[in-house]
Amino acid sequence: MGSPVKLSFFAKRDVLRAVPLMPLGATYGYISSGLVMPKGGACYVAAFDNPANTSKAHIVAYIDWFGRAYSCNEPLAQEPLRDPDLVVYTCGNNTESMDVGKENDDVTSPTRIDVFLCDGSRRTVAEARVANVDNTRKAEFSYTAIDDSFPGKFEVANPSRYLEFMSTAYLAFVEFARCTEWEPISTSDDSVTNGTVPNGAFDLAAIFSRFQQSDFFDAINREVLEAETSWTENPERARGIERFLVNGLRDSGLVGISADTLTVEGATEGPNARLIRTSRYSNLFFLDFVYNTQTECLEDGAFTSCDATRDMRHKLLRAEGALNRFLMVSNFLESEEDDTFEQTEEEISKLADSFVEYLCVQAPDPNSPLEAKGRWDTHVAIAQAGELWRAPYRIPYEFCLNEACTEVGFDLAVPCKSTMAQTHWNDDVDDYLPYTPIESSTIESRYAAHAALLAASSAFHASASIEKVYVNCLRDGNKEDIVISVEFDRKTLCDAYSASKANSFSEPFETLSRFNARFKFEGDNGLCNIEKLFSLGKGDFKSSFERLVAIDTTPFNEKARDMLHVDCPMRMSIFEDGQRRAYADEVSAALDVGVENAELALKQIHDRTEDLLVRDICTRLLAAFSEGALGETSFLEVKEAFMDAYGLKPAIMRASSLMRDDDPAAIGLLEELAAQGDAIDGFNDTSRVCYRYFDSYETRAIYAKRCLDDAKVRIVNPLADEVFLAHDSLAQELTTTITGADEALRHAQRCIELSPARAYSYLRAARAYFMKDDYENEVKMCCKALEVTWRADDAGLAFYWLAYSFWKLEKYDAAVACYKRCSMLNSYMASEAKTELDELLSSVKGLKRHSIEEDEAILEAHGVPLNALTENAEFLLAAAKETIDSSAVSLGCIFAAAGVRILRDDAIVPALRALNVTM
């Protein structure tokens, strides 16, 4: 049962009054509106706190209008790609489910209720009677449990409408039956006991479930083998749509092979193919595959390829295209409320071809742009539009904007004919035939033209500020094979879109000819290579200069100032020597011209800075040049004077070397260094300024969110790395000794003072408390680490240590929950967490696994900040938007890259790539 979902006042809900096997005092019902649900969805089954208060619901299942119920614990955006937990089907025909709106002359119709068990098998548990079968929504149902092994065999004789019937059936036969540890007995009906769909009905879910396994090549071979074997044994079960899929998979050339046979010279291993369903955006399949050498990527399925991988690339992309055309056809038929899939191969083939030919039907209206404003929102809106393209053949893209965000440039990796379908259905010969060369070239060319128009429409729709869109079409992603290059203007495209029938741009090349467009045909109607109109990162899209964060005084906007509590990027600097680095570069550049220029630069720096330390460095260097101690080749000495102003760097480098060699002398050297650093007056906190260590810009941002009590409205300046690292290294080294725990804790606490936004400061202290067997304080330190961390690995380690501490404190339920949380984060400690969890469960008698919701309640009761990692990631993404909109692009990209590692979003990555093009 999931977390409670708050229902609006207008959400339609009904409470079920009598459900077989319902626990005493429980309240269940169904919600038929007010929550998002997939197309074809009927309702959600839910538990309510009580009959009088139904404002909050715990979702337990989703029910569609086709007689299927799926267990779930939250609202769904798409139909689950797996077998339903319960299915109702009419015995008198070959359909799997109840047909919405289909006329039927019978007054009643016999119906059966099946459930799917944990082992994947399927059992009939009840017979249902359907009266007034004019359509599913108006039919009346009643049913009787017929499985002798079912607990409390019963009959529901009073007729009920579809939503009540399905909700009651799901709760009785699935939700409540689970509580009784029920296992149905076998029946004599072969179609049931073998787990297949009865009466030869087509089982779409079974096909999708095959491709959910990790071995993509095995999934292809199983689908082809099982389908073709089934057709041989039972020809009446063949469906045009599955024949279409199998033909496409055979077209790919991957049938009968494995990943091991796809190795290429130079690559360390096979393609590592992984099939992903892009559910958040296009909801299509994406076949993720790469070929890598020891040092570089040979093939990524987009813009990176080579001669050695090209043939394998084309095979893999043909397989992906076959699956996506199959998926798009099945989605369309289901949306038309036709899930019988009785269409012929010719009908299916023509429907699939239409998705290729009418790619631009999905083009958003450039006449009605979104309200994206600011640099960040515009980039993300364009990337989201690209991720939403439902392209039967993938169209990888890269884009960039000019600095004013008025012009967009796209590079599209359009498919070549070798990556597209190789055959099509021919009704005259009743079989699939190869495309002719002219047909293949025509399909390839028109698809590229439609892709260019789709990209342009998407960009103009993303923001009203976009005035021009440039598009290059790179055949097969080859940067040297540009086949279309176009400069689109908003008015002309808006007019063309409005005039196009069904917005499909049915004559794409005629439309392109209205713009400044370059394309040229050669033999077999194919496009030949042309000269492109623009290049990413050049011309209007050339890189713009951005100052280093340490010296960037460009003012932040109001929202950025409120979030980060500073007025410009320079105040976010994490390098104590950042300003001095710039001075060192300035003097070095002057020295490259001559000593006199270097001396002049030093005098100018001395006069314009208020930093007493910098003035002292300038004075010493001027004296050294004057005395002849430094000369025209003294670049290193100049840099060291600015960069190691306190003389700490040689000592920390020596200590690091000793630690790598496990030399005990490292401890003494680090203690001297720590004392020396703490004695530097320049790093003493005052009422106006404090000095803190930050290991990253992300940590600096989290300090602004989580550590306001530490800053106390003071200016926060970066601390010299060496001062902090001496204490941090001592805390680490001393925890490896039996007698060093107290000293380790002292240095760890100093780390917390100097770097309160760094998760590892608290983890160092947690480890020291562990050495002292002080598990209560170890728990507190791990919780503090979770509060400030923005890295999944740090959070994983904190949960791992929390689990062991709770174990030692005999808080076993909390320990189990922490081990599970560590595993869920997929951190480097995940495998150890799983091993120790098994040990804990086996060593403590009667200990049970809880649901995710129960685990969360247990940990919240112990004060564990479960949501902090997500909250920190959300903060970083919000900070990214405001800093980028303030022209601090590099800083914003750092924040966004960190946030998206936790809050996965396929559109953020191309947006970041686009921002980096113009940085």
Beta strands, then each sheet from edge to edge (+ up, - down):
strand 1: 5-6
strand 2: 13-16
strand 3: 27-31
strand 4: 41-50
strand 5: 53-64
strand 6: 68-71
strand 7: 86-90
strand 8: 108-116
strand 9: 122-131
strand 10: 140-145
strand 11: 155-161
strand 12: 274-277
strand 13: 285-288
strand 14: 291-292
strand 15: 297-299
strand 16: 397-401
strand 17: 407-414
strand 18: 423-426
strand 19: 431-434
strand 20: 468-475
strand 21: 482-489
strand 22: 516-518
strand 23: 521-522
strand 24: 526-527
strand 25: 689-692
strand 26: 715-718
sheet 1: 1+ 5- 4+ 3- 2+
sheet 2: 1+ 5- 6+ 7- 8+ 9- 10+ 11-
sheet 3: 12+ 13-
sheet 4: 14+ 15-
sheet 5: 16+ 17- 20- 21+ 22-
sheet 6: 18+ 19-
sheet 7: 23+ 24-
sheet 8: 25+ 26+
end
